[in-house]
């Protein structure tokens, strides 16, 4: 397994992922880049909850104050990252992977199987991006309108999901 996580409101995805592929770690100690090219294998099940909330790390309202003993309040500083770790992930997602998307405001869920080439970038500063196309082979869309109307739709072959940058 390359991923085995549970739901967290501040994470962009969770689940179990099994994959084969190559991985390299390169760069100076203060700017390491982990590159991976992987293909999903049987047993993969990943959920992408789409939300419009932001985590604390994405806000700049936290400031740190240096306290000195002579009564001076000290300088206000913001934390600076001493080193950066980046992940560049090329994924060949195949039909053997279960992909779930939870829509915001409890509007419903999409569960699909399909094929796609997705490129994802994540770094320790909180930068996150996804690019690529996912062509659906089959699946279900359970639509929910404020718990008043629930309707299940069958997703037919050929539908697509396009990832075009940051989900935030």
URTA-V568856 format. One record per pair of residues at least 6 apart in sequence whose ideal C-beta (glycine too) atoms are under 8 Angstrom apart, sorted by sequence separation. I is the first residue (numbers start at 1). J is the second residue. D is the distance in whole Angstrom. If there is no record, write none. Layout:
<<I:J:D> <I:J:D>>
This chain:
<<5:11:7> <8:14:7> <26:32:7> <27:33:5> <56:62:7> <67:73:7> <68:74:5> <93:99:7> <103:109:7> <121:127:7> <122:128:5> <143:149:8> <144:150:5> <7:14:5> <25:32:6> <26:33:6> <67:74:5> <102:109:5> <103:110:7> <121:128:7> <143:150:7> <5:13:8> <6:14:6> <25:33:7> <65:73:6> <66:74:4> <101:109:7> <120:128:8> <121:129:5> <142:150:7> <143:151:5> <5:14:5> <25:34:5> <26:35:7> <65:74:6> <66:75:5> <100:109:6> <101:110:4> <120:129:7> <121:130:8> <142:151:8> <143:152:8> <5:15:7> <24:34:7> <25:35:8> <65:75:8> <100:110:7> <101:111:8> <120:130:5> <142:152:5> <143:153:6> <23:34:7> <24:35:5> <65:76:6> <66:77:7> <100:111:5> <101:112:8> <119:130:7> <120:131:8> <141:152:7> <142:153:8> <3:15:7> <4:16:5> <23:35:7> <24:36:8> <64:76:7> <65:77:8> <99:111:7> <100:112:8> <118:130:6> <119:131:5> <140:152:6> <141:153:4> <3:16:6> <4:17:8> <23:36:4> <63:76:5> <64:77:5> <98:111:7> <99:112:5> <118:131:7> <119:132:6> <140:153:7> <141:154:8> <3:17:4> <22:36:7> <63:77:7> <64:78:7> <99:113:7> <118:132:4> <140:154:6> <141:155:6> <1:16:6> <2:17:5> <21:36:6> <22:37:5> <23:38:8> <63:78:6> <64:79:6> <98:113:7> <99:114:7> <117:132:5> <139:154:8> <140:155:6> <1:17:7> <2:18:7> <21:37:5> <22:38:8> <62:78:8> <97:113:7> <116:132:6> <117:133:7> <118:134:7> <138:154:8> <139:155:4> <1:18:6> <2:19:5> <21:38:3> <62:79:8> <96:113:8> <116:133:6> <138:155:6> <20:38:7> <21:39:6> <60:78:7> <95:113:5> <116:134:3> <138:156:7> <19:38:4> <20:39:6> <95:114:6> <115:134:7> <116:135:6> <136:155:5> <138:157:6> <19:39:6> <95:115:6> <114:134:6> <115:135:6> <136:156:8> <137:157:5> <19:40:6> <20:41:6> <93:114:7> <94:115:6> <114:135:5> <136:157:7> <18:40:7> <19:41:6> <93:115:7> <112:134:8> <114:136:4> <115:137:7> <136:158:7> <17:40:7> <18:41:4> <93:116:5> <113:136:7> <114:137:5> <135:158:7> <136:159:4> <18:42:7> <92:116:8> <93:117:8> <112:136:5> <113:137:5> <114:138:8> <135:159:8> <136:160:7> <18:43:4> <19:44:7> <91:116:8> <92:117:6> <93:118:6> <112:137:8> <113:138:6> <114:139:8> <135:160:5> <136:161:7> <18:44:5> <91:117:7> <112:138:7> <113:139:6> <134:160:6> <16:43:7> <17:44:5> <90:117:7> <91:118:5> <112:139:3> <133:160:6> <134:161:4> <16:44:7> <17:45:8> <90:118:8> <91:119:7> <111:139:5> <112:140:8> <133:161:7> <134:162:8> <15:44:8> <16:45:5> <17:46:6> <90:119:5> <91:120:7> <110:139:7> <111:140:5> <133:162:5> <134:163:7> <15:45:5> <16:46:8> <89:119:7> <110:140:7> <132:162:8> <133:163:8> <15:46:4> <88:119:8> <89:120:5> <110:141:5> <111:142:8> <132:163:5> <14:46:7> <15:47:5> <88:120:8> <89:121:7> <109:141:8> <110:142:8> <131:163:6> <13:46:6> <14:47:6> <87:120:8> <88:121:5> <89:122:8> <108:141:6> <109:142:5> <130:163:4> <131:164:6> <13:47:7> <87:121:7> <108:142:5> <131:165:7> <13:48:5> <14:49:8> <86:121:7> <87:122:5> <99:134:7> <108:143:5> <130:165:7> <2:38:7> <12:48:7> <13:49:8> <86:122:7> <87:123:7> <107:143:7> <108:144:5> <129:165:6> <130:166:8> <86:123:4> <107:144:6> <129:166:5> <130:167:7> <85:123:7> <86:124:8> <106:144:6> <107:145:7> <128:166:6> <84:123:6> <85:124:5> <127:166:8> <128:167:7> <7:47:8> <84:124:6> <128:168:7> <83:124:8> <84:125:6> <91:132:8> <93:134:6> <106:147:8> <1:43:8> <7:49:7> <9:51:7> <95:137:5> <3:46:7> <81:124:6> <112:155:6> <9:53:7> <81:125:6> <10:55:4> <110:155:7> <116:161:8> <118:163:6> <10:56:8> <112:161:8> <32:83:7> <34:85:7> <36:87:7> <38:89:7> <40:91:7> <46:97:7> <48:99:7> <50:101:6> <30:82:7> <31:83:7> <32:84:8> <33:85:8> <34:86:7> <35:87:8> <36:88:7> <37:89:8> <38:90:7> <39:91:8> <40:92:7> <44:96:7> <45:97:7> <46:98:7> <47:99:8> <48:100:7> <49:101:8> <50:102:7> <52:104:6> <30:83:4> <31:84:5> <32:85:5> <33:86:5> <34:87:5> <35:88:5> <36:89:5> <37:90:4> <38:91:6> <39:92:4> <40:93:5> <43:96:8> <44:97:4> <45:98:4> <46:99:6> <47:100:4> <48:101:5> <49:102:4> <50:103:6> <51:104:6> <29:83:7> <30:84:7> <32:86:7> <33:87:8> <34:88:7> <35:89:8> <36:90:7> <38:92:7> <40:94:5> <42:96:5> <44:98:7> <46:100:7> <47:101:8> <48:102:7> <50:104:5> <31:86:8> <33:88:6> <35:90:8> <37:92:8> <39:94:7> <41:96:7> <45:100:7> <47:102:6> <40:96:6> <40:97:4> <101:161:8> <58:126:6> <57:126:5> <55:126:8> <19:91:8> <17:97:8> <15:100:8> <58:168:7> <54:168:7> <12:128:6> <50:167:7> <12:167:7>>
